[in-house]
């Protein structure tokens, strides 16, 4: 029995993962062979080599290099400008252009070397948007406006990436670039991108424009035209315009609702899987045939407000998960007792239980425009832990 056959029987949801790992291994060997052949023809690498790890750490300790997380600016054309957050004594370091970024992508933890001060980039001056006082005309305030710009403009630390400490090679959602692929992804003599379709390599364009195009290998590109794909990058040679990656799975046709929803989840690293059968079987039951009821033990351990207080929710009408509610009671001295109540999830989710472990993994309920993905099974999130009107429910009180 092959690995794929074993996984398909015992862990069907892992089939795509196993296939992508095998593809990545084959692709890595293929790329190594190609790079050996290309080395004879390569007169100059597109990017400088990264420094060794020990050199980077020594440089950081001696303040020759500075470390931080790279953030590609979304409001710049072609995403050509980036900053390394707080790397230079709390200030950001600007990195301009692809070569100085040196194969780092948005979200990478990088090490930066400062450029000479005369190459630092000038910050954009801050111009006041306040209107001039009525008694002053435009000519009167113009010199003051120019002087204010000069005072506010200053050079910003600017540098280049010399090493990468940790890659942000998460799954990327892409579409194939029509009629554009590259067997070498290197520059031509004129500096243009090669579009050769040999070897089955294609260029994939990420949804997130801050991420560079990814070069992947596909045997049948026509089957994936106009579809959203998930790919992973695995290396970026010095002589390549783009990182090399491998195909993971197809999400479906572009502009189809379910495809686009899945793409949003992947791009935000949200993994939604069905609740396990074991977890669902551990949940309380509340059906017309087997209704959930408050027991005498529950009444002995809790304060019952059902008959003594006016209780109401502040959630909008139609809400499925009413997490909180208010209560009010007129006291004999004329004061009003107000209570804030939160649904008591701990009555059903005990520490270390399957529900507790799964809730920690999910972290929160994910809300989209037309659907939601619950942190806890529906019987809790939309029923027993939802403070619905005229229904007995457990709650905490503040």
N, C-alpha and C positions, 0 to 999 in steps of 0.2 A: 504494500500500500504506500502510495506517495504521500508526501507531506500535505499537498493540496487535498487529496482524497480524505485523509484523516481529519483535517480541519473542517472540511465540508460536512462531515458527519457529526463531529463532536463540538464544533464551535462555528456554526455557519456565518455568524456576524463578523468573523475574522478572515473570511476568504479574501476580501479585497485587500486587507493589510498584508497577508502572505504574498498575494500576487504582486503587490507594489514593491515589497522587499526583494522578491526574486528579480523583478524588472530593474530595480536599482542596482543590484549586484551585477547583472549582465551589462547594464549601461555603464557602470564604472569601469569594467574591464574593456568595453568597447572604446570608451573615451581615453583610457590610458594608451591603448594601441594607436588611436588617432593622433594623440598628442606627441607620441614618439615619432610618427611620420611627419607631423607638422613642424617639429623642432628644427629639421634641416632647412625648412623654407622660411622660418621666422627670423627676420633680421632684428626685430625690436619688440619687446613685450608692450602691451597696451597699458599695463599697470606695474608699478614697482612692487617688489616682493615685500611681504610682511616681515617685520622683525621677529626674531625668536622670542618665545615666551619669557625666558630669563632676562633678555635684554629689555623687554617692555617693563617688567616688574622693577628692574634696577633703575630704569629711567623715570618711572613714576615716583619711586622713593626719593630720588635726587631732584625731582621737579623739572627734569628735562622733558618728560612727557606728562600728559594729563589724560585721565580716564573719565569716561562718562557714557551716557546712553545717547546714541545718534537719533535725532528726530528730523525727518525730511519735512520741509515746510510745504504745506498743502496749497498755499496761496502764491507760489512762485511758478513761473512758466516752465513746463517740462520737468518740474520737481528738481531743478538744478541746484538748489541751495538747501543746506541743512545746517543744524546746530547740534553741538554736543552739550547737553544740558548741565549747567553749573560746574563745568570741568575746570575753569580757570579761576580759582579762588572765589567760587560762587557765581561767577559770570559765565555766560554761554560762550562757546567758541564756534565761530562761523566756519563752515566748510563749503567752499564754492566749487562747483563743477564735479564731473564724474571722476576725473583722474585724481583729484585731491581726496575724493571720498574713498578711492582705492578699494572698490568692491564691497564696501560696507552698505548695508541696506537699513531701512527704517526699523528702529527697535534694537539694532545690534549694540552690544557693549563694546566700545572701541577705545583705542589709545591714540592720542593726537599729539603731533609735534607742532609747535607754534611757528608760523612764518615770520620773517623779519618784520619789524614794526611798520616799515614803510609800505608793506604789502597788506596791512590790515584793512578790512573793509569798513567804510564809513557807514554809520547807522543812519537810518532815515530820520530827518529832523521832525520833531513834533511841532505842528503848527496849531495855534489856538483857533478854535472855531467860534469864539465869542465875537459878537458884532461890535463895531466901533461905537464909542459914545456918540450921542446925537450931535454934540457941539464940535466934533472933530470930523474932518473930511478924510478921504482916502490918502491924499497926498501928505497930510500931516502925520499919519500913522505909518506910512510905508517904511521910513528909515528904522523905526522902532521894530517893525515886523522882521526886517532883514537881520537886525542885530540879534533878535530873539532866536532866529534860526541858527545863526552862527554859534550862539552860546549852547544851544541844545544839541548841536551836531558833534559827534565825537567818534573816534575810531573804535571799532569793536575787535577784540581778539579774534584772529583768523588763523586757521591751521590746516594741516593735512593728516589723514589717517595713516598711521604707520603699523597698526596691528589691530586684531579683533580678538577680544577676550571671550565673548560668547555670541553665537549666532542666534538671530531671531528667525530661524527657518521653520516657521509654522506652516501648516497647509495653506496654499494660496488658491483662490478661485480665479480661473483664467478662461479666455477663449482663444482659439487659434488665430494667428495673424494670417489673413488670406494671402496665398501665393508668396509667403515670405518665410523661408526657413534657411538654415545655414548649417553646412556640414562642418564648418570650422568656427563660425561666429567670430571671425577676425576681420580686421579692416583690410580693404583693398588698397592698391597703391594710391588711389585718389581719396582715400579716407572714408569711402562709402561702405555700407554694410553689405556683405555678401548675401545673395538670395538663392544660393544653390540648394536644390532639394534632394541631393544625393544622401544616401545612408538613412533616409527616413527621418531626418531631424527636422523639427518645425519650431518656430518661435511662438511662444504663448504669451498673451497680453493679460496681465493681472487686472482684476476689477479695481484694486487699490492702486491709483496712479503713482503713489509714493514708492511702490515696489517695482524693480526693473523687470523687463521681459525675461522669460525663462526659456531656455533651450531644452527641449525634451525629444525623446525618440518615440515615434508611433509608426506601427506597421501599416495602418489603414487610416490615413488622415481624413479621408472623405466621410468616414462613419462618425467623426466627431466635429464636423463643420457646424457652425452656429449652435454649439452646445456649451454649457458651462462645465468646466472640468476642474477637478482638484489635483494639484500637482505639489510636489515637494522638491525643493532645491537641495543638492547634496555637495556641490563644490563649485568653485569659481576660479578657474586657472588665470594666470597673469596674462595670457595671450587671447583671452576671450572677452568679447563685448558683453556677454550675458552669463549669468550663472547657469550651470548644467543642472537639470532636474529630471524627475521621472513622474510618469502618470500614476495617479492613485485610483481615481474613479470618476465616472461621469455623473453629473447632477441632473442632466436633462436639457431640453431645448431652451434657448435664450427666450426671455419675455414670457415664459409660462410661470404662473403664480407660484406653484409649489417649488419649481426650480429656483426662483429668485429668493423665496423664503429660506430654502436650504442654503443658498449662497450667503445670505446675511448671517446665518448661524455659523457657518464655517469661517467666514471672515472675522467674526467676533469670538472665535474659539469656544463656541458653545456646543457642547456635545449632548444631544438629546437621545436617550435610549428608553425603551419601554421599561416600566417597573418589573422587576423579576417576579416570577410566580411565587417564590418563597416569601417575598415581601408582601405581596397582595394577600396571601393566605394568612399572614400575621395580623392583618387589619381587622378592626371591629366590623360587624355587619349591621347595616341599617336598610332593610327592605320592607315592603308592605307585609311580606310573609314573616319576617323576623326583625321587627322594629327594635332599635336601640332604646333602652329605658334607663332612667335614673334609679339606682338601687337605694335601699335604706342605708347601706353603708356610706354611699355618696352623700346622703343628706346628713348623716352624723358627722362627717368630716368637713362639710362645707357650710357656708352661710347662705341661706335661701332668701333671695330677694324678689322672687316671682310675685308674691302677694303684697309686699310692703313698699315697693318702689315703682315709680314710673320709669320704664326702661325704653330707650329708643336708640336707633343707629344714626350715625352721621355719614354713612356711605350712601352714594346716590342710588336711586331706585333702579332695580335690575341688577345690582352687583351680585356676583355669584359667591365671592369670598368676603364676607363681612367680618373683618378682623377685629373691629373695636366697636364699643357702644358706650353710651352715657346713661346714668341713672340719677333720679332726683327724688328726694323725700323731704316733706315739710316736718320740721322738728317742733316739739312743744313750745320752745322759746321763740318761735317765729323764724328761726334760721332755716336755711335750705341746705340739706346734705347733698353734695354732688359727688358722683362716682365716675371714674374713668375705668373702663373694663376692656381687657384684652383677651381674646380667645385663648383658652388654656390648652395649648398643644401638648404640654408635658403630661397631661392625663392619658394620652394615647401613644406618645413617643418617649420611650425611656432611654436613658444613656446607654450607648453601645448596642442598641437594637438595630435590626436591618433598616428600619425607617430612619433612625438617627444617622447611620452611616451614609445612606443614600442622600439625605437632606444636606449633610456636610459636603458631599461631593458636588451637588448641584448648586448649593449656595443661596439660591433665590428662585422665585417663580419668574419666568421670562415672559414678558408681555409683548406681543406684536400687534399690528394694526387689526388683524382679523383672527388671531388665535393666541393661545397661551400654552406654556409648558410648565406644569405644576412642579413645585419642589417636593410636595407630598402627594400621595394618591388622592384621587377625587373624593373618596369617602370621607377623608379628613379635610382637605383644603376647601371643598365646596359644600360640605355637609356638616359633619359633627364638629368641626372647628370653625364653622361659619355661624355667627350670632344672628340667625334668622329670626324674624318676628314670630311670636306665638309658638316657639319650639324650645324645648328644654335643652340648654347648652351649658357647658362648664366655662368659667371665665376667671381671670385674675382681677383684682381690684386695686386701684391706686387712690 
